[in-house]
Amino acid sequence: MIAQELKIQEKKAVQPHGETTKTDTYFAPHVDIFETEQEVVVLADVPGVAPDGIDLSLEDNILTIQAHREPPNHLGQLILEEYETGHYMRRFTVAETIDQDKIEAALVNGVLKIRLPKVGPGQPKKIEVKIG
């Protein structure tokens, strides 16, 4: 990436903004990031999250992924549970080379795909010089 369209913040324990009175657990979803000449694509693993459980926002050039996984309905006595219920949160800094008005996202089989199209190169134009 020339100007680094998407800057990854160091992975660490995730904390929501501000102070909270809830004791909810937050996980940082694993991501894969791909780049082409036209766009940057982020694939985030959010297993068990329903489409209405995702909040994707962009504020002050920070792309925030938030998602909530509801507790599963068990069909019998639970013997082992390795998937914890909680929230997902991950933040990325988006460069000026991304067209923020055209960002798209889709959730398929527990994978959130975010497409961040790049701004096209400026087209040459003639600038009129006014007299007087």
N, C-alpha and C positions, 0 to 999 in steps of 0.2 A: 504494500500500500504506500503510495507516494506521500500523501499527507495524513496517513493513518485515519481512514474514514470512521473507524470504530475503535476506540481505545478501551482495552479491557482493564477494569480496575482489579487490583490484587484480590485474589480469592481469600476470604476470611469468614469468620462467623458473621452472619447477616443480622443486622439490627434494623428495625423499622425506623422511619423518621420520628424524631421527638421522643418523648417519654410515653410509656404505655402502662395502663393498669392491668392489662391482660398478660397472662403467662404463656401465650402461644409460642410454639416452636416454629422457627423459620429455617428453611433449607435453601442453599444456592443450587439451582438446577444446573446440571452439566450441559455445556453448549458446544456445538461445532460451528465455526464461522468460515464461510467461503466468500471469495471475492472474484468477480469478473470485471471486465471493462465497464459494464453497465450498472452493476449493483453489488451490494454486500448482502449475503444471506446468513441469518442466524437461525440455527436449529437448537431449540431448548427442550430438554426432556422434562416433561411434567406429567408423569404417569398417574392415572386415576383422577385427573382433573377434568371436570365437565366444561364445555365451551363457555357457559355463563359464570364459571369460577375463575376466569382470567381477567385481569385488569392490566392493560398495556398502555403506558402513558409516556409522553415526551414533554419535558419541561426544562427550560434553561439548558438545552442540548444534552440532557440526560434521559436516556431511554430506560424506563423501569418496567421490568416484568414482575408482576405479582400474580400469584395463583393460590387457590385453596383447594385442598383435597379433602373431601368429606370422608368420614369413617365408613369403611365397607360394611355391608350387611352380611354377617356370618350366617352360614346355613347350618352350623352345628357348633360344637364346643371348639373354641380356638385352641390349637395346640402350639402353634408357632406363628409369630407375626414379626416379619423383618421390615415391612414397609410401614413407616410411622405416618400417622396422620398429622397434618400441619399445613403451613403456608410455604410457598416458594417465593423467593425474591432475588432478583439479580439486576444490577445497574451497569449501563455502558455509557460512555461519553461519545456523542455523535459529532463528527466533524462537519464543517460548513459545506463540504463537497457532497453531502447527502441531501436529496430533495425531500425535506421533511413533510411536505404536503402530500407526497405520494407513497408513504410507507404503508405496507399492507401486511396482514398477518392471517394465518389459518392454523387450525388445530386438527391434526389427523393422527389417530391412534396413539395419543399421549405425547406427540411431538408438536411443539409450537414452531411454525416456520414464519419468520419475519423477513420480509423483503425490503431492503433499504436502497432504493434506486439512487444512482449518482446524478448530480446536476450535469446536464449536457454542456459541452464546451460552448463558450460564448460565440455567437455568430458575428462576423465582421459587419459593421454598418458604417455608413457615411454620416458624419456629423456636419450639419449645416452651420456655417459661420455667418452670423447676422452682422449687418453693417449698421453702425450708429447706435 
